Amino acid sequence: MPVVISGTNGVSGVDGTASNPSYEGTDSNTGIFFPAADTIAFAEGGTEVARFDSSGNLGIGTSSPACKTEVVGTIRTTAATAPASGAGVEVLYGAVANRGDVISYDRGASAYKDLLVGGLNMYLYAGGSERARIDTSGNLLVGKTSSDLSTPGFGVDIRSGVLNGVSIIKNDSNWGTALFIRRNTGVGTGTVAEFNYNGTTTGTIGITATTTAYNTSSDYRLKDNVQPMTGALAKVALLKPCNYTWKADGSDGEGFIAHELAEICPQAVTGEKDAVNEDGSIKPQGIDTSFLVATLTAAIKEQQQMIETLQAKVAALEAK
């Protein structure tokens, strides 16, 4: 193709190559060339370093960008002038791990501070050490490096596939506590956990220096139609307390059978009799015996009234 020089179009007709660009300065192998139709490329030292392709995509370190901007290699952003301290961002390959990394770098301290490392696992670093990760199974681990929680210390294990919330699993009885809640200072009962349903608090767990209180809502402002309980003694007579052996470990237990208790005090029982999970495993009923306290208290009062009536009759007979 002939070289055309005109006052309208300038210099045209010279595509050039990476080693011999169309437009160059005093360095003969550094400049701009045109490797294909509607494509502009840039060369340094005889090697292509960047190009705009016919789709308008910018490739740096690649001659076939797959999106508007594709970079093969390290990306680094820093302040216009080097500050005394502060974070920049680097995208690296193999600098810290063997996959692509996004790193916060403190220029003043000359050290990596916070890292998000992408690869087979995703890691969160702070202070130069791993603090959390999401592993290849989708488990979120805080203060842990494996999802079986088989090492000592505390951490959070949020497992993928848990439909009903967060699963905190403690596999080995030799290692610490599965859930640790701590309140360092304060006076009185400090709330460390609050349970809320649709914007209304339904219960709390509070602790002092020596005690723990498990509280369920009982404020009079939440209740209507408050009446004295009657017939409690007859209800208690229907209860069937029993002894039993647990199938799981053969240990002895005492209490109630859930579906039997539900017939007398349904509010003390959750779940349905003989319910199963999708895989056919037992979906057990549960009981909260605290709901029996009011019934037992009312029964004691009824008994006491009966005792006092009998005492009065005995006293009357003895007085004759």
ABEGO torsion letter per residue (X at the ends): XBBBBBAAAEBBGBAEBAABBABBBABAABEBBBABBGBBBBBBGGBBABBBBAAGBBBBGBABBABABBBBEBBBBBBABBBABEBBBBBBBGAABABBBBBBBBAAAGBBABBBBBEABBBBBBGGBBABBBBAAGBBBBGBABAAGABBEBBBBBBBGBAAEBBBBBABAABEBABBBBBABEBEBBBABBBBBGGBBAEBBBBBAABBBBBBBABAAABBGBBBBBGAAAAAAABBBBBBBBAAAGBBBBEBBAAAAAAABAAABBEBBGBBBAAGBBBBBBBBAAAAAAAAAAAAAAAAAAAAAAAAAAAAAAAX
